[in-house]
C-alpha cells in the first residue's frame, strides 16, 4: 500500500503546488490515487494557509476529498506545533465528528508527544482510527508495552534525519522495528528529506506499506523537483519490487 502525504507543514514558498484549500486537497488526492496511492494523509489548513485542528476546517478538507474520490480513506495529522499545548490539541480532537459525519477516517498520533494516549483515546471514542507514529526505539518500546498495539489501525515507523542518530534511514528503521517487535496491525515505514527514497525502497523490498508525497520530499529519485505528490507516487509505484522485475 502506498499512502500519499499531500502537504504536511510545507509552505507555498517551499513548493508552489502544495495544496492548502479543501478543493486543492481534493484535486491532489484524486491525482495521487490515479497515480497509484491507496490512501491519503493531509494537514488541513485554515483560510490563511496555516495548519489547523479546528473542526470546521478538518471536516471541510475531509468532505472535499471524499467527494472527489469516494471511498478513499483519509488520514489527518495531530502533530505537536499545530496548536500550542497538549490540552488544546485534545480539546480540538475531542470535538471532531465521527467519520460518517465528516470526521477523518483516522489520524496519526506521535507516541512520544505529551498527551498521545489521551488523543488516541479521543479518536477511538469518535470512531476514527489511530495511526501510532513511532520516531524512536524508546517510543516503540513504550508503545509495545501497552494494550494500544491491538487498538490502533496502523503503526507508522517514521524516519527523520536528525531525530534518529546515524546517516542511514534503513538502519534507523531496523532499530525502531526491533524495539516494536511483532505488530498485530499493518506497519508503514517512511522517511523524510534525504532519507525518503532510500527508506521507501528498503521498506518496499521488506514488504512494508510505504508513504510518499510533498510532505516527505520535494524531489524525485533522480534529483529533479517533483511537480506534485502524484508524480512522487508514480515514481514510488515504479520502485515497487514487482514493477522492477517486469
C-alpha positions as CSV (number, residue, x, y, z in Angstrom):
1,X,0.0,0.0,0.0
2,X,1.2,3.5,-0.9
3,X,-0.1,6.4,1.1
4,X,0.2,9.9,-0.4
5,X,1.1,12.6,2.1
6,X,-0.1,15.7,0.3
7,X,1.1,18.7,2.2
8,X,2.4,18.4,5.7
9,X,3.6,21.7,7.1
10,X,5.2,22.6,3.7
11,X,4.6,26.2,2.5
12,X,4.0,27.6,-0.9
13,X,7.4,29.3,-0.7
14,X,8.9,25.8,-0.5
15,X,6.8,24.3,-3.3
16,X,4.4,26.2,-5.5
17,X,1.9,23.3,-5.8
18,X,1.4,22.4,-2.1
19,X,-2.3,22.0,-1.7
20,X,-4.0,24.0,1.1
21,X,-7.6,24.7,0.4
22,X,-10.2,21.8,0.5
23,X,-10.6,22.0,-3.3
24,X,-6.8,21.8,-3.8
25,X,-6.5,18.9,-1.4
26,X,-9.4,17.1,-3.1
27,X,-7.8,17.6,-6.5
28,X,-4.3,16.5,-5.2
29,X,-5.9,13.4,-3.6
30,X,-7.7,12.4,-6.8
31,X,-4.5,12.8,-8.8
32,X,-2.5,10.8,-6.3
33,X,-5.0,7.9,-6.4
34,X,-4.8,7.9,-10.2
35,X,-1.1,7.6,-9.9
36,X,-1.3,4.6,-7.6
37,X,-2.0,5.8,-4.0
38,X,-4.5,3.8,-1.9
39,X,-4.9,6.3,0.9
40,X,-4.0,10.0,1.7
41,X,-2.7,11.8,4.7
42,X,-3.3,15.6,4.9
43,X,-2.7,18.5,7.2
44,X,-5.9,20.7,7.0
45,X,-5.3,24.4,6.7
46,X,-7.3,27.5,7.7
47,X,-8.1,30.4,5.4
48,X,-4.6,31.8,5.7
49,X,-2.9,28.6,4.9
50,X,-1.9,27.6,8.4
51,X,-2.2,24.1,9.8
52,X,-5.2,23.7,12.0
53,X,-7.1,21.2,14.1
54,X,-10.3,23.3,14.1
55,X,-13.2,21.0,13.5
56,X,-14.7,23.1,10.7
57,X,-11.5,23.1,8.6
58,X,-10.8,19.4,9.3
59,X,-14.3,18.5,8.1
60,X,-14.2,20.8,5.1
61,X,-10.9,19.1,3.9
62,X,-12.1,15.5,4.6
63,X,-15.5,16.0,2.9
64,X,-14.0,17.7,-0.2
65,X,-11.6,14.8,-0.6
66,X,-14.3,12.2,-0.2
67,X,-16.5,14.0,-2.7
68,X,-13.7,13.9,-5.3
69,X,-12.6,10.3,-4.5
70,X,-15.5,8.3,-2.9
71,X,-14.3,5.5,-0.7
72,X,-10.8,6.9,-0.2
73,X,-9.5,6.6,3.3
74,X,-8.4,9.9,4.7
75,X,-5.9,10.4,7.5
76,X,-5.1,13.7,9.2
77,X,-2.3,14.9,11.5
78,X,-2.4,15.7,15.2
79,X,1.3,16.7,15.4
80,X,2.7,19.0,18.1
81,X,3.1,22.5,16.9
82,X,-0.3,22.9,15.2
83,X,-1.7,24.2,18.4
84,X,0.3,25.5,21.4
85,X,-0.5,22.8,24.1
86,X,-1.5,19.2,24.6
87,X,-4.6,20.4,26.3
88,X,-5.8,22.4,23.3
89,X,-4.9,19.6,21.0
90,X,-7.1,17.1,23.0
91,X,-9.9,19.6,23.1
92,X,-9.9,20.0,19.3
93,X,-9.7,16.3,18.6
94,X,-12.4,15.5,21.1
95,X,-14.8,17.8,19.1
96,X,-14.2,16.0,15.8
97,X,-17.3,14.2,14.4
98,X,-17.3,10.5,13.5
99,X,-16.2,9.6,10.0
100,X,-19.8,9.2,8.8
101,X,-20.5,12.8,9.8
102,X,-17.4,14.2,8.1
103,X,-14.6,13.4,10.6
104,X,-11.4,11.8,9.4
105,X,-11.2,8.0,8.9
106,X,-8.1,8.0,11.0
107,X,-5.4,10.3,12.4
108,X,-1.7,10.0,13.2
109,X,-0.6,10.3,16.8
110,X,3.1,10.6,17.6
111,X,3.6,8.4,20.6
112,X,6.5,10.5,22.0
113,X,4.3,13.6,22.3
114,X,2.7,14.7,25.5
115,X,-0.9,13.5,25.8
116,X,-0.6,11.0,23.0
117,X,-2.6,8.3,24.8
118,X,-5.4,10.8,25.5
119,X,-5.6,12.0,21.9
120,X,-5.6,8.3,20.7
121,X,-8.5,7.6,23.1
122,X,-10.4,10.6,21.9
123,X,-10.1,9.4,18.3
124,X,-11.2,6.0,19.2
125,X,-14.2,7.4,21.1
126,X,-15.1,9.5,18.0
127,X,-15.0,6.3,15.8
128,X,-11.8,7.3,14.0
129,X,-8.8,5.0,13.6
130,X,-5.5,5.7,15.2
131,X,-2.1,5.5,13.4
132,X,0.6,5.3,16.0
133,X,3.7,7.3,14.9
134,X,6.9,5.9,16.2
135,X,10.0,8.1,15.7
136,X,12.5,6.4,18.1
137,X,13.2,3.0,19.6
138,X,12.2,4.4,23.0
139,X,8.8,5.4,21.6
140,X,8.4,2.0,20.0
141,X,9.2,0.1,23.3
142,X,6.9,2.4,25.2
143,X,4.1,1.7,22.8
144,X,4.7,-2.0,22.7
145,X,4.4,-2.2,26.4
146,X,0.7,-1.1,26.4
147,X,-2.5,-2.6,25.1
148,X,-2.5,0.0,22.3
149,X,-0.8,-2.2,19.6
150,X,-4.1,-4.1,19.4
151,X,-6.3,-1.0,19.3
152,X,-4.6,1.0,16.5
153,X,-5.3,0.8,12.8
154,X,-1.7,1.1,11.8
155,X,1.8,1.7,13.1
156,X,3.9,4.4,11.3
157,X,7.6,3.9,11.6
158,X,8.8,7.4,10.8
159,X,12.5,8.1,9.9
160,X,13.5,11.7,10.2
161,X,17.2,12.7,9.7
162,X,18.5,14.3,12.9
163,X,15.9,12.7,15.1
164,X,17.4,9.2,14.9
165,X,21.2,9.0,15.1
166,X,23.3,7.9,12.1
167,X,23.2,8.7,8.4
168,X,21.3,5.7,7.2
169,X,17.5,5.6,7.2
170,X,17.1,1.8,6.9
171,X,19.4,1.2,9.8
172,X,17.2,3.6,11.9
173,X,14.1,1.7,10.7
174,X,15.6,-1.6,11.9
175,X,16.3,-0.2,15.3
176,X,12.7,1.0,15.8
177,X,11.2,-2.2,14.3
178,X,13.3,-4.3,16.7
179,X,12.0,-2.3,19.7
180,X,8.5,-2.6,18.4
181,X,8.6,-6.4,18.0
182,X,5.8,-8.3,16.3
183,X,2.9,-6.0,15.4
184,X,-0.7,-7.3,15.2
185,X,-1.6,-4.5,12.7
186,X,-0.1,-3.3,9.5
187,X,3.2,-1.3,9.6
188,X,4.0,1.5,7.3
189,X,7.6,2.7,7.1
190,X,8.6,6.0,5.6
191,X,11.5,8.5,5.6
192,X,11.6,12.3,5.2
193,X,14.1,14.6,3.4
194,X,17.2,12.9,2.2
195,X,16.1,9.5,3.7
196,X,12.8,9.4,1.8
197,X,13.6,7.3,-1.3
198,X,16.2,5.1,0.3
199,X,13.8,4.2,3.1
200,X,10.9,3.7,0.7
201,X,12.8,1.3,-1.5
202,X,14.1,-0.6,1.6
203,X,10.5,-0.8,3.0
204,X,9.0,-2.0,-0.3
205,X,11.6,-4.7,-0.5
206,X,10.9,-5.8,3.1
207,X,7.2,-5.9,2.5
208,X,6.0,-2.9,4.5
209,X,3.5,-0.3,3.4
210,X,5.0,3.0,2.4
211,X,4.3,6.7,2.2
212,X,5.4,9.4,-0.2
213,X,4.3,12.9,-1.2
214,X,5.3,16.6,-0.8
215,X,5.2,16.3,3.0
216,X,8.1,13.9,2.9
217,X,10.2,15.2,-0.1
218,X,10.0,17.7,-2.9
219,X,12.4,15.6,-5.1
220,X,12.1,12.6,-7.4
221,X,14.7,9.8,-7.1
222,X,16.8,11.4,-9.9
223,X,17.0,14.7,-8.0
224,X,14.6,16.7,-10.1
225,X,11.9,18.6,-8.2
226,X,8.6,16.8,-8.4
227,X,5.6,18.6,-10.0
228,X,3.3,17.4,-7.2
229,X,2.6,14.4,-4.9
230,X,1.1,12.4,-7.8
231,X,4.4,12.5,-9.6
232,X,6.1,11.2,-6.4
233,X,3.5,8.5,-6.1
234,X,4.0,7.4,-9.7
235,X,7.8,7.2,-9.0
236,X,7.1,5.0,-5.9
237,X,4.9,2.7,-8.0
238,X,7.8,2.3,-10.4
239,X,10.1,1.5,-7.5
240,X,7.9,-1.5,-6.3
241,X,9.8,-4.8,-6.5
242,X,7.1,-6.3,-8.7
243,X,7.4,-3.4,-11.1
244,X,11.2,-3.6,-11.1
245,X,11.1,-7.3,-12.1
246,X,8.9,-6.7,-15.2
